[in-house]
Amino acid sequence: MPNFCPTCGAELKYPDAEICPSCGVRIKKSTLSKSNVPEEKNPLIAVLCSFFIPGLGQIYNGEDKKGVALLFGTLIGALIFLIPGIVVWIYGMYDAYKTSEKMNSGEIPNRPTNTTTMILFAIFGFIMMIVFLIIGVAIMAAFILGTVGSTTTLSQTSDTSRSYTPYPTVVYTTKIPTATSDYSRSYTSYPTAVYTTKIPTVARDSGVKVRIIYPGSWQGAVGDLGSITSVQGSGTTDYPFTDNPKIISANAQKKDDSSSALTIQIIQDGNIIKQASTTASYGVAQVSAAL
């Protein structure tokens, strides 16, 4: 089995060399004795360490920097997109196994295993895995809540419907005098002419609703947080909410290649809170607002 300089790690061509030809440091024969040679690595243990905690197999082999890099490479790859994280994780197990074999065969210097470093790294790696798992679950939950929800019943009203309050009445009174002679005039009770005019007052819209405006046919989805309903229709249609939603979202897509504008509006108490439009062929408009 080749000997290596304990100072620089260079391979010693002569087993009885007293001075390292690479760094020039004097080597005591006792440092090359079998008792000071690091124990052989177990490739199976290295693989299992990297299986449970990415990078722990490299720490077992004494490659601390590589172990930290593989840990964060696996976690970040899994968070951004699952497949890169799996690739880095598998590579870490392969690298830990091959490095252990090379150290045992003398191809590379056999670095000692620091048990304390392994324990601290395992604790740190476990904590980081929990943190990244929580972040991943939070991202997935936000995505699901924004796209999928239970079905809710929405009542559909026509755009031309109006409600009327009781009409105020305007009364005009005309006094008509009656004469009794050329020289004296007296006034009797006067007839009264009453004219009534009905003035309709349109009730102001109240509550929250989504309005989809398009001369052609469309389809889409309307709902609030965790509650989405598929809708379709043509022309202008309102979708009111009977409860008090916190977050409203809606989307609609044209069913034709017309260049006419498709518009979605979120209306609260008669005021347009937010709207979105598209004029593209088979275009999609999407809008959301927090109330």
One Martini backbone bead per residue (centre of mass of N, CA, C, O) as a GRO file, in nm:
protein
  291
    1MET     BB    1   0.094   0.036   0.025
    2PRO     BB    2   0.101   0.351  -0.008
    3ASN     BB    3   0.269   0.639   0.085
    4PHE     BB    4   0.216   0.949   0.273
    5CYS     BB    5   0.229   1.267   0.340
    6PRO     BB    6   0.119   1.430   0.634
    7THR     BB    7   0.132   1.727   0.512
    8CYS     BB    8   0.060   1.709   0.172
    9GLY     BB    9  -0.011   1.403   0.047
   10ALA     BB   10   0.220   1.289  -0.093
   11GLU     BB   11   0.365   1.048  -0.262
   12LEU     BB   12   0.584   0.787  -0.161
   13LYS     BB   13   0.822   0.601  -0.323
   14TYR     BB   14   0.968   0.564  -0.044
   15PRO     BB   15   0.918   0.411   0.254
   16ASP     BB   16   1.208   0.534   0.396
   17ALA     BB   17   1.152   0.820   0.387
   18GLU     BB   18   1.246   1.135   0.558
   19ILE     BB   19   1.183   1.320   0.303
   20CYS     BB   20   0.982   1.521   0.129
   21PRO     BB   21   0.992   1.593  -0.218
   22SER     BB   22   0.764   1.818  -0.217
   23CYS     BB   23   0.792   1.992   0.082
   24GLY     BB   24   1.058   1.909   0.280
   25VAL     BB   25   0.957   1.744   0.512
   26ARG     BB   26   1.020   1.575   0.783
   27ILE     BB   27   1.003   1.220   0.834
   28LYS     BB   28   0.884   1.011   1.054
   29LYS     BB   29   0.863   0.678   1.093
   30SER     BB   30   0.617   0.679   1.285
   31THR     BB   31   0.416   0.812   1.073
   32LEU     BB   32   0.435   0.528   0.889
   33SER     BB   33   0.296   0.362   1.062
   34LYS     BB   34   0.025   0.163   1.099
   35SER     BB   35  -0.106   0.320   1.346
   36ASN     BB   36  -0.129   0.606   1.161
   37VAL     BB   37  -0.317   0.481   0.968
   38PRO     BB   38  -0.599   0.515   0.836
   39GLU     BB   39  -0.881   0.378   0.819
   40GLU     BB   40  -1.074   0.203   0.641
   41LYS     BB   41  -1.325   0.232   0.423
   42ASN     BB   42  -1.685   0.202   0.397
   43PRO     BB   43  -1.881   0.213   0.127
   44LEU     BB   44  -2.159   0.148   0.255
   45ILE     BB   45  -2.159   0.375   0.464
   46ALA     BB   46  -2.132   0.607   0.264
   47VAL     BB   47  -2.399   0.555   0.115
   48LEU     BB   48  -2.593   0.572   0.360
   49CYS     BB   49  -2.526   0.858   0.441
   50SER     BB   50  -2.616   0.986   0.160
   51PHE     BB   51  -2.909   0.881   0.170
   52PHE     BB   52  -3.008   1.038   0.434
   53ILE     BB   53  -2.761   1.259   0.394
   54PRO     BB   54  -2.658   1.479   0.197
   55GLY     BB   55  -2.293   1.457   0.219
   56LEU     BB   56  -2.215   1.252   0.453
   57GLY     BB   57  -2.020   1.068   0.293
   58GLN     BB   58  -1.801   1.289   0.259
   59ILE     BB   59  -1.749   1.332   0.560
   60TYR     BB   60  -1.653   1.040   0.606
   61ASN     BB   61  -1.407   1.094   0.389
   62GLY     BB   62  -1.310   1.411   0.455
   63GLU     BB   63  -1.511   1.593   0.253
   64ASP     BB   64  -1.649   1.875   0.348
   65LYS     BB   65  -1.703   2.066   0.107
   66LYS     BB   66  -1.851   1.857  -0.069
   67GLY     BB   67  -2.081   1.798   0.129
   68VAL     BB   68  -2.208   2.083   0.136
   69ALA     BB   69  -2.259   2.108  -0.171
   70LEU     BB   70  -2.451   1.856  -0.195
   71LEU     BB   71  -2.667   1.944  -0.002
   72PHE     BB   72  -2.755   2.215  -0.147
   73GLY     BB   73  -2.792   2.094  -0.429
   74THR     BB   74  -3.027   1.906  -0.354
   75LEU     BB   75  -3.228   2.112  -0.224
   76ILE     BB   76  -3.245   2.320  -0.454
   77GLY     BB   77  -3.323   2.123  -0.681
   78ALA     BB   78  -3.588   2.023  -0.540
   79LEU     BB   79  -3.727   2.304  -0.519
   80ILE     BB   80  -3.727   2.393  -0.815
   81PHE     BB   81  -3.670   2.084  -0.924
   82LEU     BB   82  -3.679   1.757  -0.864
   83ILE     BB   83  -3.470   1.620  -1.058
   84PRO     BB   84  -3.199   1.763  -0.982
   85GLY     BB   85  -3.200   1.662  -0.688
   86ILE     BB   86  -3.184   1.358  -0.754
   87VAL     BB   87  -2.919   1.364  -0.913
   88VAL     BB   88  -2.738   1.473  -0.684
   89TRP     BB   89  -2.800   1.249  -0.479
   90ILE     BB   90  -2.693   1.010  -0.649
   91TYR     BB   91  -2.409   1.122  -0.690
   92GLY     BB   92  -2.330   1.127  -0.389
   93MET     BB   93  -2.334   0.817  -0.352
   94TYR     BB   94  -2.130   0.747  -0.572
   95ASP     BB   95  -1.892   0.920  -0.469
   96ALA     BB   96  -1.863   0.790  -0.188
   97TYR     BB   97  -1.798   0.507  -0.289
   98LYS     BB   98  -1.549   0.566  -0.479
   99THR     BB   99  -1.374   0.714  -0.271
  100SER     BB  100  -1.340   0.480  -0.074
  101GLU     BB  101  -1.199   0.289  -0.273
  102LYS     BB  102  -0.955   0.476  -0.339
  103MET     BB  103  -0.849   0.492  -0.051
  104ASN     BB  104  -0.806   0.180  -0.012
  105SER     BB  105  -0.610   0.158  -0.280
  106GLY     BB  106  -0.429   0.442  -0.296
  107GLU     BB  107  -0.510   0.670  -0.511
  108ILE     BB  108  -0.583   0.830  -0.252
  109PRO     BB  109  -0.590   0.989   0.022
  110ASN     BB  110  -0.649   0.894   0.356
  111ARG     BB  111  -0.892   1.030   0.536
  112PRO     BB  112  -1.005   1.110   0.826
  113THR     BB  113  -1.260   1.046   1.055
  114ASN     BB  114  -1.499   1.278   1.192
  115THR     BB  115  -1.738   1.230   1.417
  116THR     BB  116  -1.825   1.516   1.503
  117THR     BB  117  -1.873   1.625   1.218
  118MET     BB  118  -2.094   1.422   1.142
  119ILE     BB  119  -2.302   1.499   1.360
  120LEU     BB  120  -2.330   1.800   1.291
  121PHE     BB  121  -2.410   1.756   0.993
  122ALA     BB  122  -2.662   1.585   1.042
  123ILE     BB  123  -2.819   1.802   1.195
  124PHE     BB  124  -2.802   2.023   0.983
  125GLY     BB  125  -2.927   1.859   0.747
  126PHE     BB  126  -3.200   1.803   0.882
  127ILE     BB  127  -3.289   2.096   0.919
  128MET     BB  128  -3.273   2.178   0.617
  129MET     BB  129  -3.482   1.973   0.517
  130ILE     BB  130  -3.720   2.090   0.677
  131VAL     BB  131  -3.714   2.376   0.564
  132PHE     BB  132  -3.746   2.296   0.259
  133LEU     BB  133  -4.012   2.146   0.299
  134ILE     BB  134  -4.182   2.386   0.396
  135ILE     BB  135  -4.139   2.560   0.147
  136GLY     BB  136  -4.257   2.358  -0.060
  137VAL     BB  137  -4.542   2.337   0.067
  138ALA     BB  138  -4.614   2.637   0.046
  139ILE     BB  139  -4.595   2.659  -0.262
  140MET     BB  140  -4.802   2.436  -0.329
  141ALA     BB  141  -5.044   2.558  -0.175
  142ALA     BB  142  -5.058   2.824  -0.333
  143PHE     BB  143  -5.109   2.691  -0.609
  144ILE     BB  144  -5.369   2.533  -0.540
  145LEU     BB  145  -5.544   2.774  -0.435
  146GLY     BB  146  -5.524   2.925  -0.727
  147THR     BB  147  -5.662   2.662  -0.908
  148VAL     BB  148  -5.809   2.495  -0.673
  149GLY     BB  149  -6.156   2.406  -0.586
  150SER     BB  150  -6.451   2.423  -0.475
  151THR     BB  151  -6.785   2.422  -0.539
  152THR     BB  152  -6.992   2.702  -0.620
  153THR     BB  153  -7.289   2.889  -0.602
  154LEU     BB  154  -7.401   3.096  -0.869
  155SER     BB  155  -7.578   3.367  -0.953
  156GLN     BB  156  -7.749   3.469  -1.253
  157THR     BB  157  -7.750   3.786  -1.419
  158SER     BB  158  -7.870   4.040  -1.593
  159ASP     BB  159  -7.764   4.344  -1.729
  160THR     BB  160  -8.078   4.471  -1.756
  161SER     BB  161  -8.128   4.474  -1.466
  162ARG     BB  162  -8.360   4.651  -1.243
  163SER     BB  163  -8.423   4.853  -0.960
  164TYR     BB  164  -8.704   5.007  -0.784
  165THR     BB  165  -8.812   5.273  -0.624
  166PRO     BB  166  -9.013   5.471  -0.492
  167TYR     BB  167  -9.198   5.731  -0.622
  168PRO     BB  168  -9.197   6.049  -0.653
  169THR     BB  169  -9.428   6.329  -0.608
  170VAL     BB  170  -9.542   6.586  -0.825
  171VAL     BB  171  -9.718   6.894  -0.734
  172TYR     BB  172  -9.951   7.096  -0.913
  173THR     BB  173 -10.099   7.424  -0.848
  174THR     BB  174 -10.410   7.584  -0.968
  175LYS     BB  175 -10.549   7.905  -0.963
  176ILE     BB  176 -10.911   7.989  -1.022
  177PRO     BB  177 -11.088   8.255  -1.074
  178THR     BB  178 -11.423   8.403  -0.989
  179ALA     BB  179 -11.651   8.626  -1.122
  180THR     BB  180 -11.943   8.853  -1.031
  181SER     BB  181 -11.835   9.140  -1.146
  182ASP     BB  182 -11.701   9.436  -1.264
  183TYR     BB  183 -11.647   9.572  -0.953
  184SER     BB  184 -11.644   9.284  -0.819
  185ARG     BB  185 -11.447   9.042  -0.638
  186SER     BB  186 -11.461   8.694  -0.581
  187TYR     BB  187 -11.350   8.400  -0.400
  188THR     BB  188 -11.345   8.080  -0.441
  189SER     BB  189 -11.298   7.773  -0.456
  190TYR     BB  190 -11.027   7.605  -0.586
  191PRO     BB  191 -10.922   7.431  -0.825
  192THR     BB  192 -10.719   7.132  -0.857
  193ALA     BB  193 -10.428   7.050  -1.028
  194VAL     BB  194 -10.286   6.720  -1.078
  195TYR     BB  195  -9.944   6.620  -1.126
  196THR     BB  196  -9.787   6.311  -1.210
  197THR     BB  197  -9.444   6.204  -1.169
  198LYS     BB  198  -9.237   5.946  -1.268
  199ILE     BB  199  -8.921   5.871  -1.100
  200PRO     BB  200  -8.675   5.674  -1.164
  201THR     BB  201  -8.464   5.474  -0.948
  202VAL     BB  202  -8.156   5.340  -0.948
  203ALA     BB  203  -8.015   5.100  -0.789
  204ARG     BB  204  -7.739   5.046  -0.625
  205ASP     BB  205  -7.494   4.853  -0.631
  206SER     BB  206  -7.436   4.561  -0.433
  207GLY     BB  207  -7.157   4.413  -0.359
  208VAL     BB  208  -7.014   4.124  -0.521
  209LYS     BB  209  -6.875   4.096  -0.862
  210VAL     BB  210  -6.853   3.932  -1.181
  211ARG     BB  211  -6.768   4.060  -1.509
  212ILE     BB  212  -6.844   3.948  -1.843
  213ILE     BB  213  -6.718   4.085  -2.161
  214TYR     BB  214  -6.866   3.959  -2.472
  215PRO     BB  215  -7.007   3.905  -2.789
  216GLY     BB  216  -6.925   3.623  -2.757
  217SER     BB  217  -6.790   3.329  -2.673
  218TRP     BB  218  -6.719   3.170  -2.346
  219GLN     BB  219  -6.471   3.053  -2.096
  220GLY     BB  220  -6.429   2.959  -1.735
  221ALA     BB  221  -6.352   3.109  -1.404
  222VAL     BB  222  -6.508   3.146  -1.070
  223GLY     BB  223  -6.392   3.291  -0.748
  224ASP     BB  224  -6.261   3.216  -0.442
  225LEU     BB  225  -6.099   3.115  -0.182
  226GLY     BB  226  -6.125   2.773  -0.246
  227SER     BB  227  -6.357   2.866  -0.483
  228ILE     BB  228  -6.435   2.715  -0.792
  229THR     BB  229  -6.608   2.799  -1.109
  230SER     BB  230  -6.735   2.691  -1.394
  231VAL     BB  231  -6.781   2.888  -1.698
  232GLN     BB  232  -7.032   2.993  -1.952
  233GLY     BB  233  -7.086   3.204  -2.252
  234SER     BB  234  -7.250   3.516  -2.358
  235GLY     BB  235  -7.172   3.815  -2.341
  236THR     BB  236  -7.309   3.972  -2.062
  237THR     BB  237  -7.201   3.865  -1.726
  238ASP     BB  238  -7.302   3.800  -1.392
  239TYR     BB  239  -7.122   3.712  -1.065
  240PRO     BB  240  -7.238   3.687  -0.768
  241PHE     BB  241  -7.183   3.725  -0.410
  242THR     BB  242  -7.332   3.618  -0.105
  243ASP     BB  243  -7.083   3.670   0.038
  244ASN     BB  244  -6.757   3.757   0.197
  245PRO     BB  245  -6.502   3.793   0.020
  246LYS     BB  246  -6.143   3.820   0.007
  247ILE     BB  247  -6.078   3.660  -0.269
  248ILE     BB  248  -6.074   3.732  -0.619
  249SER     BB  249  -6.118   3.516  -0.913
  250ALA     BB  250  -6.068   3.530  -1.284
  251ASN     BB  251  -6.145   3.361  -1.603
  252ALA     BB  252  -6.120   3.394  -1.973
  253GLN     BB  253  -6.211   3.248  -2.300
  254LYS     BB  254  -6.217   3.241  -2.617
  255LYS     BB  255  -6.404   3.067  -2.896
  256ASP     BB  256  -6.252   3.267  -3.089
  257ASP     BB  257  -6.082   3.490  -3.347
  258SER     BB  258  -6.152   3.750  -3.238
  259SER     BB  259  -6.075   4.114  -3.185
  260SER     BB  260  -6.241   4.144  -2.957
  261ALA     BB  261  -6.303   4.242  -2.642
  262LEU     BB  262  -6.214   4.083  -2.337
  263THR     BB  263  -6.377   4.139  -2.018
  264ILE     BB  264  -6.280   4.165  -1.667
  265GLN     BB  265  -6.471   4.234  -1.365
  266ILE     BB  266  -6.439   4.378  -1.037
  267ILE     BB  267  -6.724   4.441  -0.825
  268GLN     BB  268  -6.793   4.702  -0.569
  269ASP     BB  269  -7.056   4.880  -0.513
  270GLY     BB  270  -7.027   4.976  -0.837
  271ASN     BB  271  -6.717   4.936  -0.835
  272ILE     BB  272  -6.419   4.913  -1.002
  273ILE     BB  273  -6.143   4.738  -0.892
  274LYS     BB  274  -6.087   4.529  -1.138
  275GLN     BB  275  -5.923   4.468  -1.468
  276ALA     BB  276  -5.930   4.270  -1.780
  277SER     BB  277  -5.785   4.232  -2.119
  278THR     BB  278  -5.853   4.096  -2.461
  279THR     BB  279  -5.775   4.066  -2.839
  280ALA     BB  280  -5.704   3.791  -2.887
  281SER     BB  281  -5.702   3.497  -3.021
  282TYR     BB  282  -5.820   3.302  -2.791
  283GLY     BB  283  -5.811   3.470  -2.547
  284VAL     BB  284  -5.685   3.553  -2.213
  285ALA     BB  285  -5.838   3.654  -1.905
  286GLN     BB  286  -5.703   3.782  -1.587
  287VAL     BB  287  -5.827   3.822  -1.240
  288SER     BB  288  -5.742   3.978  -0.915
  289ALA     BB  289  -5.864   4.041  -0.564
  290ALA     BB  290  -5.842   4.215  -0.259
  291LEU     BB  291  -6.101   4.304  -0.008
   0.00000   0.00000   0.00000
